[in-house]
Amino acid sequence: MFETLHTTRRGPVEYLTLNRPDVRNAFNEVMIAELAKWATGIITDSDVRVVVIGGAGKVFCAGADVAWMAKMVDYTDEENQRDAAAAAEMFNAIDTLPVPVIGRVHGAALGGGAGLAAVCDVVVADDQAVFGFTEVKLGILPAIISPFALAKIGRSAARELFLTGMRFNAARAREIGLVHALVPAIDLDVIVTRYIEEFLSAGPEAIRSAKSLIRRVWTNAPSDLPAITAEAIATRRVSAEAQEGLRAFLEKRRPAWSVSQ
């Protein structure tokens, strides 16, 4: 189905693998278009409850493909605008997926690869992995990924890491909020599975609503938040899913939506 991606469905879990190991899973225009197309399909697929994104080969994602970047040297302004807009739309499509997205990061996540980690809800990383917003080393900017990275790491860390382009280790990535769990590479799938189990034990509609709530609280004025949050919880309380969750709790049983891996 895809030239640069590999997908596997196991029950309600979609596993997406960046599949360009010969170029360290670097982005090019084909991968960007395919990621956008894949995300569009997930949005409309009610069977998917969790997504796991990983990379084939030795690294998660090394940023932009050198061959693709070489072509950009001769792009017109219009071509640059179109190319950048496609990448921005792709990152936004993944960031706004209604289901939880787990990033399984090993080896390295550099440039756009670090941006891809930033649009994941949870990142589980190899404790030897290397990260970096390295664009300024090439005389360019982490512009497209900046909204997502800033939301994760904040302005202070961005001032250090965007401006220097320095690489940093997985412990530093966890310290600034880009990574949530550090484990030896051999244990990556164990911890990813634990997160999957946590997501599958929660109400799928509640998770979707929680993702939406985070975005609304983050982007609205403080004066609007009492009404937004009151409406959100009131609507959820009367939902069929919430009623089932309460009954299951009182009856000391698992709710209907709970799935074991």
SEFI-37884 format. One line per field, with one value per residue (C-alpha): residue in three letters; x, y, z; residue number from 1. Coordinates in steps of 0.2 Angstrom, whole numbers, plus 5000, padded with zeros to 4 digits. Layout:
<recs>
code <- [ALA; ...]
px <- [X; ...]
py <- [Y; ...]
pz <- [Z; ...]
pos <- [NUM; ...]
</recs>
This chain:
<recs>
code <- [MET; PHE; GLU; THR; LEU; HIS; THR; THR; ARG; ARG; GLY; PRO; VAL; GLU; TYR; LEU; THR; LEU; ASN; ARG; PRO; ASP; VAL; ARG; ASN; ALA; PHE; ASN; GLU; VAL; MET; ILE; ALA; GLU; LEU; ALA; LYS; TRP; ALA; THR; GLY; ILE; ILE; THR; ASP; SER; ASP; VAL; ARG; VAL; VAL; VAL; ILE; GLY; GLY; ALA; GLY; LYS; VAL; PHE; CYS; ALA; GLY; ALA; ASP; VAL; ALA; TRP; MET; ALA; LYS; MET; VAL; ASP; TYR; THR; ASP; GLU; GLU; ASN; GLN; ARG; ASP; ALA; ALA; ALA; ALA; ALA; GLU; MET; PHE; ASN; ALA; ILE; ASP; THR; LEU; PRO; VAL; PRO; VAL; ILE; GLY; ARG; VAL; HIS; GLY; ALA; ALA; LEU; GLY; GLY; GLY; ALA; GLY; LEU; ALA; ALA; VAL; CYS; ASP; VAL; VAL; VAL; ALA; ASP; ASP; GLN; ALA; VAL; PHE; GLY; PHE; THR; GLU; VAL; LYS; LEU; GLY; ILE; LEU; PRO; ALA; ILE; ILE; SER; PRO; PHE; ALA; LEU; ALA; LYS; ILE; GLY; ARG; SER; ALA; ALA; ARG; GLU; LEU; PHE; LEU; THR; GLY; MET; ARG; PHE; ASN; ALA; ALA; ARG; ALA; ARG; GLU; ILE; GLY; LEU; VAL; HIS; ALA; LEU; VAL; PRO; ALA; ILE; ASP; LEU; ASP; VAL; ILE; VAL; THR; ARG; TYR; ILE; GLU; GLU; PHE; LEU; SER; ALA; GLY; PRO; GLU; ALA; ILE; ARG; SER; ALA; LYS; SER; LEU; ILE; ARG; ARG; VAL; TRP; THR; ASN; ALA; PRO; SER; ASP; LEU; PRO; ALA; ILE; THR; ALA; GLU; ALA; ILE; ALA; THR; ARG; ARG; VAL; SER; ALA; GLU; ALA; GLN; GLU; GLY; LEU; ARG; ALA; PHE; LEU; GLU; LYS; ARG; ARG; PRO; ALA; TRP; SER; VAL; SER; GLN]
px <- [5000; 5014; 5032; 5040; 5029; 5024; 5008; 5002; 4986; 4985; 4967; 4964; 4982; 4990; 5009; 5016; 5035; 5045; 5052; 5067; 5081; 5094; 5093; 5090; 5071; 5074; 5059; 5057; 5042; 5035; 5036; 5028; 5013; 5011; 5011; 4998; 4987; 4990; 4984; 4969; 4964; 4966; 4955; 4941; 4945; 4934; 4943; 4959; 4961; 4980; 4994; 5013; 5025; 5043; 5057; 5065; 5084; 5096; 5087; 5069; 5071; 5087; 5077; 5077; 5084; 5100; 5094; 5078; 5087; 5099; 5083; 5077; 5092; 5085; 5066; 5057; 5049; 5032; 5039; 5047; 5030; 5021; 5034; 5034; 5015; 5014; 5025; 5016; 5000; 5007; 5014; 4997; 4987; 4997; 4997; 4978; 4974; 4960; 4968; 4983; 5000; 5015; 5032; 5044; 5061; 5078; 5095; 5091; 5077; 5085; 5077; 5060; 5063; 5063; 5047; 5039; 5042; 5035; 5018; 5017; 5007; 5019; 5037; 5046; 5065; 5080; 5091; 5105; 5095; 5101; 5090; 5092; 5084; 5098; 5092; 5102; 5118; 5112; 5107; 5089; 5076; 5065; 5050; 5037; 5040; 5041; 5023; 5023; 5041; 5037; 5022; 5032; 5049; 5044; 5053; 5068; 5073; 5069; 5081; 5095; 5091; 5084; 5098; 5113; 5106; 5116; 5112; 5107; 5104; 5089; 5090; 5090; 5075; 5065; 5070; 5063; 5047; 5051; 5052; 5042; 5050; 5068; 5073; 5087; 5083; 5080; 5065; 5057; 5043; 5039; 5036; 5027; 5015; 5012; 5006; 4995; 4987; 4984; 4976; 4965; 4959; 4952; 4936; 4940; 4928; 4935; 4953; 4947; 4938; 4953; 4965; 4952; 4951; 4970; 4970; 4955; 4962; 4980; 4973; 4959; 4959; 4959; 4942; 4934; 4940; 4927; 4913; 4924; 4929; 4912; 4903; 4916; 4914; 4895; 4894; 4905; 4895; 4879; 4887; 4884; 4903; 4903; 4888; 4896; 4912; 4902; 4892; 4908; 4916; 4901; 4899; 4918; 4920; 4929; 4920; 4914; 4928; 4943; 4954; 4968; 4984]
py <- [5000; 5012; 5014; 5022; 5015; 4998; 4995; 4981; 4979; 4969; 4970; 4988; 4993; 5000; 4999; 5011; 5009; 5021; 5010; 5018; 5010; 5013; 5032; 5031; 5033; 5051; 5061; 5065; 5071; 5053; 5049; 5065; 5062; 5044; 5049; 5062; 5049; 5036; 5049; 5053; 5035; 5032; 5047; 5038; 5021; 5018; 5001; 5009; 5013; 5015; 5019; 5015; 5023; 5016; 5015; 5001; 4998; 5006; 5023; 5030; 5045; 5055; 5070; 5076; 5065; 5072; 5069; 5078; 5093; 5094; 5096; 5110; 5121; 5124; 5126; 5142; 5151; 5144; 5126; 5129; 5136; 5121; 5108; 5116; 5117; 5098; 5094; 5106; 5097; 5080; 5084; 5092; 5077; 5066; 5078; 5079; 5061; 5057; 5041; 5040; 5039; 5030; 5034; 5020; 5029; 5020; 5025; 5043; 5056; 5071; 5087; 5081; 5065; 5074; 5083; 5067; 5062; 5078; 5074; 5058; 5057; 5046; 5043; 5027; 5029; 5018; 5025; 5027; 5036; 5053; 5068; 5085; 5100; 5101; 5112; 5128; 5117; 5117; 5136; 5132; 5132; 5120; 5130; 5117; 5107; 5121; 5122; 5104; 5104; 5120; 5113; 5098; 5106; 5124; 5140; 5139; 5122; 5128; 5143; 5132; 5118; 5127; 5140; 5128; 5114; 5103; 5085; 5078; 5062; 5053; 5058; 5076; 5072; 5065; 5080; 5092; 5082; 5076; 5058; 5049; 5033; 5028; 5009; 4998; 4995; 4977; 4982; 4995; 4983; 4978; 4996; 5000; 4986; 4992; 5009; 5000; 4990; 5006; 5014; 4999; 4998; 5016; 5022; 5025; 5040; 5047; 5046; 5055; 5068; 5070; 5074; 5087; 5094; 5097; 5106; 5117; 5121; 5125; 5137; 5146; 5161; 5158; 5167; 5154; 5139; 5137; 5136; 5124; 5112; 5112; 5108; 5094; 5085; 5087; 5080; 5065; 5061; 5057; 5047; 5029; 5025; 5034; 5025; 5009; 5013; 5018; 5002; 4992; 5000; 4997; 4979; 4976; 4970; 4976; 4988; 4982; 4992; 4985; 4974; 4963; 4962]
pz <- [5000; 5004; 4997; 5012; 5026; 5033; 5043; 5054; 5063; 5078; 5085; 5089; 5088; 5072; 5071; 5058; 5054; 5044; 5031; 5023; 5033; 5019; 5023; 5041; 5038; 5033; 5026; 5008; 4999; 4996; 5014; 5019; 5007; 5013; 5031; 5028; 5018; 5032; 5046; 5036; 5035; 5054; 5058; 5049; 5056; 5071; 5074; 5079; 5097; 5098; 5086; 5088; 5077; 5075; 5063; 5053; 5054; 5066; 5070; 5072; 5060; 5055; 5048; 5030; 5016; 5009; 4991; 4994; 5002; 4987; 4976; 4987; 4982; 4965; 4971; 4967; 4981; 4976; 4976; 4993; 5000; 4993; 5000; 5017; 5018; 5014; 5028; 5040; 5036; 5039; 5056; 5061; 5055; 5066; 5081; 5079; 5078; 5090; 5096; 5107; 5098; 5105; 5098; 5099; 5097; 5095; 5089; 5084; 5081; 5073; 5065; 5058; 5068; 5084; 5077; 5074; 5092; 5098; 5090; 5099; 5115; 5123; 5118; 5124; 5120; 5120; 5134; 5121; 5108; 5102; 5099; 5091; 5083; 5071; 5057; 5061; 5058; 5040; 5040; 5040; 5054; 5064; 5059; 5054; 5069; 5081; 5086; 5092; 5099; 5109; 5116; 5123; 5128; 5132; 5127; 5138; 5131; 5114; 5116; 5120; 5108; 5093; 5093; 5095; 5085; 5097; 5099; 5116; 5125; 5129; 5148; 5143; 5131; 5146; 5157; 5145; 5141; 5124; 5130; 5144; 5147; 5145; 5144; 5137; 5118; 5122; 5133; 5121; 5116; 5134; 5139; 5123; 5127; 5145; 5138; 5125; 5139; 5149; 5134; 5130; 5148; 5147; 5138; 5120; 5118; 5135; 5128; 5112; 5122; 5133; 5118; 5112; 5129; 5131; 5114; 5119; 5136; 5128; 5115; 5123; 5135; 5154; 5155; 5143; 5152; 5166; 5153; 5141; 5155; 5164; 5147; 5143; 5160; 5160; 5142; 5147; 5163; 5154; 5140; 5137; 5140; 5156; 5162; 5158; 5167; 5183; 5182; 5180; 5194; 5206; 5200; 5202; 5184; 5168; 5157; 5140; 5131; 5141; 5130; 5135; 5124]
pos <- [1; 2; 3; 4; 5; 6; 7; 8; 9; 10; 11; 12; 13; 14; 15; 16; 17; 18; 19; 20; 21; 22; 23; 24; 25; 26; 27; 28; 29; 30; 31; 32; 33; 34; 35; 36; 37; 38; 39; 40; 41; 42; 43; 44; 45; 46; 47; 48; 49; 50; 51; 52; 53; 54; 55; 56; 57; 58; 59; 60; 61; 62; 63; 64; 65; 66; 67; 68; 69; 70; 71; 72; 73; 74; 75; 76; 77; 78; 79; 80; 81; 82; 83; 84; 85; 86; 87; 88; 89; 90; 91; 92; 93; 94; 95; 96; 97; 98; 99; 100; 101; 102; 103; 104; 105; 106; 107; 108; 109; 110; 111; 112; 113; 114; 115; 116; 117; 118; 119; 120; 121; 122; 123; 124; 125; 126; 127; 128; 129; 130; 131; 132; 133; 134; 135; 136; 137; 138; 139; 140; 141; 142; 143; 144; 145; 146; 147; 148; 149; 150; 151; 152; 153; 154; 155; 156; 157; 158; 159; 160; 161; 162; 163; 164; 165; 166; 167; 168; 169; 170; 171; 172; 173; 174; 175; 176; 177; 178; 179; 180; 181; 182; 183; 184; 185; 186; 187; 188; 189; 190; 191; 192; 193; 194; 195; 196; 197; 198; 199; 200; 201; 202; 203; 204; 205; 206; 207; 208; 209; 210; 211; 212; 213; 214; 215; 216; 217; 218; 219; 220; 221; 222; 223; 224; 225; 226; 227; 228; 229; 230; 231; 232; 233; 234; 235; 236; 237; 238; 239; 240; 241; 242; 243; 244; 245; 246; 247; 248; 249; 250; 251; 252; 253; 254; 255; 256; 257; 258; 259; 260; 261]
</recs>
